[in-house]
Amino acid sequence: MLKKTPKDDLASWKLTSRDAPPQNGEHVIVLRGGRTLLPMIFHATPLWRWESPDGGRVFDFRYFDQWRRS
């Protein structure tokens, strides 16, 4: 898990929304409940989802509240 730093300003975070998703295959940091920061990769096909860099964990797109570019 990553720790928040002063660089983690609110402007860099985007709400998890189909209106403004990351690019397919993009490495991002996701946030859930305002405190859990995890590195993930966004995949748009065959279903929108977040996958851990090691491929060991997969989450539904709406599972995390916010994301930002890493």
C-alpha positions in Angstrom: 0.0 0.0 0.0 1.2 3.5 -0.8 1.3 6.3 1.7 -0.1 9.8 0.9 2.4 12.5 0.4 2.0 16.3 0.1 2.0 15.8 -3.7 -1.3 13.9 -3.4 -3.4 17.0 -3.9 -7.1 16.8 -4.5 -6.9 18.2 -8.0 -5.0 15.2 -9.4 -7.8 12.7 -8.3 -10.6 11.9 -10.6 -13.9 10.3 -9.6 -14.4 6.7 -10.9 -16.8 7.4 -13.7 -17.5 6.1 -17.2 -17.4 9.8 -18.3 -13.6 10.0 -17.8 -11.9 6.7 -17.4 -8.1 6.1 -17.6 -6.7 4.9 -20.9 -6.8 1.1 -21.5 -3.6 -0.4 -20.0 -2.8 2.8 -18.0 -1.0 2.4 -14.7 -2.8 4.4 -12.0 -3.2 4.8 -8.2 -6.7 4.0 -6.9 -8.4 5.2 -3.7 -11.3 3.7 -1.8 -12.9 5.1 1.3 -10.5 8.1 1.3 -7.6 6.1 2.7 -6.5 3.1 0.7 -4.0 3.8 -2.1 -3.1 1.0 -4.4 -1.3 0.8 -7.7 -3.5 -0.7 -10.4 -3.8 -1.1 -14.2 -7.1 -0.1 -15.9 -8.4 -2.6 -18.5 -11.3 -1.7 -20.8 -11.7 -5.0 -22.5 -13.5 -7.3 -22.3 -15.0 -5.6 -19.2 -13.9 -2.4 -17.4 -11.8 -3.4 -14.4 -8.8 -2.7 -12.3 -6.0 -5.3 -12.1 -3.0 -5.4 -9.8 0.4 -5.1 -11.6 1.2 -8.7 -10.7 -2.2 -9.9 -12.1 -3.1 -11.5 -8.8 -6.1 -9.3 -8.0 -8.9 -8.0 -10.1 -11.6 -5.5 -9.1 -14.8 -4.2 -10.7 -14.4 -0.7 -12.2 -16.8 0.8 -9.6 -15.0 -0.8 -6.6 -12.7 2.2 -6.2 -14.0 5.7 -5.6 -11.2 7.7 -7.3 -8.1 7.3 -9.4 -5.1 9.4 -10.5 -2.2 8.8 -12.9 0.8 7.3 -11.3 
